[in-house]
């Protein structure tokens, strides 16, 4: 996915009870640990900006979450680096790193290699954090194209859609001006 954020975007106030509930439903860890209150305080103004088919959840000009079409709300890597336990984790082998960092989807063989680890089980359409072999912080956020059980069994094709990775347009724009 290539992130193009226009110079002018029209935000509108969105924070209704349904939206934080959708984020908390996808990431129950945030609610269980009360991190959601730190991340998105109730008294702060939160906006959603729509950029084509992508929605951005913004607070104090900082993008916190994004959603493509009807997919799940995904945290930016900056949020994920602060709260790494919020998402299921997959770890790629060393050979996949350069491809993931250039925006490629994550292929099954890169997740089933002996150096790779599937830390958590997940279903199709579920959000996951992608880590590099031997690294502490996530390098990408994606959505499973097949379940982790199928990734192991089939071991062919795209396992995870890469939605956001280090050094993409969303990463390079930490604050909206």
C-alpha positions in Angstrom: 0.0 0.0 0.0 1.3 3.5 -0.9 0.3 6.3 1.4 -0.4 9.6 -0.2 -1.7 12.1 2.2 -3.0 15.3 0.6 -2.0 18.8 1.7 -5.6 19.7 2.5 -8.0 17.3 4.1 -11.4 17.9 5.7 -11.7 16.3 9.1 -15.0 16.0 10.9 -15.7 15.2 14.5 -16.5 11.5 14.8 -16.0 10.3 18.3 -19.2 8.5 19.1 -19.5 5.5 21.3 -19.4 3.1 18.3 -15.9 4.0 17.1 -13.9 3.5 20.3 -15.9 0.3 20.8 -14.8 -0.9 17.4 -11.2 -0.3 18.3 -11.6 -1.9 21.7 -13.4 -4.9 20.2 -10.5 -5.4 17.8 -7.8 -4.8 20.4 -9.3 -6.0 23.8 -5.9 -5.5 25.4 -6.4 -1.7 25.2 -9.5 -1.9 27.3 -8.4 -4.6 29.7 -5.3 -2.6 30.7 -7.0 0.9 30.5 -4.5 2.0 27.9 -7.4 3.2 25.7 -8.0 6.0 28.3 -4.4 7.1 28.0 -4.3 6.7 24.2 -7.7 8.3 23.5 -8.9 10.4 26.6 -12.7 10.9 26.6 -12.3 14.7 26.9 -10.0 15.1 23.9 -11.3 16.0 20.4 -10.8 13.1 18.0 -11.3 13.5 14.3 -11.6 11.2 11.3 -10.2 12.4 8.0 -11.1 10.5 4.9 -8.5 10.1 2.2 -10.1 8.2 -0.7 -10.9 4.8 0.7 -8.8 5.3 3.9 -10.0 6.8 7.1 -7.5 8.3 9.6 -8.3 8.6 13.3 -6.5 11.7 14.5 -6.0 13.3 17.9 -3.9 16.5 18.4 -2.8 16.3 14.8 -1.3 12.8 15.4 -2.6 9.8 13.4 -3.4 7.0 15.8 -5.4 4.5 13.8 -6.4 4.0 10.2 -8.9 1.9 8.3 -9.0 0.9 4.7 -12.5 0.4 3.2 -14.4 -2.0 5.6 -11.2 -3.6 7.1 -10.3 -3.5 10.7 -9.0 -0.3 12.4 -5.2 -0.7 12.5 -2.8 1.2 14.7 0.1 3.2 13.2 3.5 1.8 13.9 4.2 4.6 16.3 1.2 3.5 18.5 2.2 -0.1 18.1 5.7 0.6 19.2 4.3 2.2 22.4 1.9 -0.7 23.1 3.4 -3.8 21.4 1.1 -6.3 23.3 -2.0 -4.9 21.6 -1.7 -7.0 18.4 -1.1 -10.6 17.5 2.5 -11.1 16.3 4.1 -12.8 13.4 7.9 -12.9 12.8 9.4 -13.2 9.4 12.8 -14.7 8.4 15.7 -12.4 7.4 15.1 -12.9 3.7 11.7 -11.2 3.9 12.8 -8.0 5.6 13.9 -6.0 2.6 10.7 -6.9 0.7 8.4 -6.0 3.6 10.2 -2.7 4.1 9.6 -1.9 0.4 5.9 -2.5 0.8 5.5 -6.1 -0.4 2.9 -8.4 1.1 4.2 -11.1 3.4 4.4 -14.5 1.7 3.7 -17.7 3.5 7.3 -19.1 3.1 8.7 -16.1 4.9 6.5 -17.0 7.9 7.1 -20.7 7.9 10.9 -20.6 7.5 12.8 -22.1 10.5 13.9 -18.6 11.5 10.3 -17.3 11.4 7.8 -17.6 14.3 4.0 -17.4 14.3 3.7 -16.2 17.9 -0.1 -16.0 17.9 -2.9 -17.8 16.0 -5.2 -15.7 13.9 -8.1 -15.9 11.4 -8.6 -14.5 8.0 -9.1 -10.7 8.1 -7.5 -10.3 11.5 -4.9 -7.6 12.1 -1.3 -8.6 12.9 2.0 -7.0 13.7 4.9 -8.1 11.6 8.3 -8.3 13.2 11.7 -9.0 11.6 13.8 -11.9 12.8 15.9 -10.8 15.7 14.3 -7.4 16.1 12.4 -5.9 19.0 10.0 -3.5 17.3 7.4 -4.2 14.6 8.3 -3.3 11.0 4.8 -3.6 9.6 1.1 -3.9 10.3 -1.0 -6.1 8.2 -4.2 -8.1 7.7 -4.2 -11.9 7.4 -5.2 -13.2 4.0 -5.4 -16.7 5.3 -5.5 -18.1 8.8 -2.2 -18.9 10.6 -3.1 -22.6 10.4 -3.5 -22.3 6.6 -0.3 -20.4 6.3 1.5 -23.4 7.9 -0.4 -26.0 5.9 -0.5 -24.4 2.4 2.9 -22.6 2.6 2.3 -20.8 -0.7 1.0 -17.4 -1.7 0.3 -14.2 0.2 -0.2 -14.8 3.9 -0.5 -11.2 5.1 -1.5 -8.0 3.3 1.1 -5.3 4.2 -1.0 -2.2 5.1 1.7 0.0 6.8 5.4 -0.4 7.1 8.4 1.5 8.4 9.4 4.4 6.2 6.1 4.5 4.2 4.1 7.7 3.8 2.2 7.2 7.0 5.4 6.7 8.9 7.1 9.8 7.4 4.2 12.0 8.4 4.1 11.7 12.3 2.1 15.0 12.6 -0.6 16.5 10.3 -0.1 20.2 9.8 
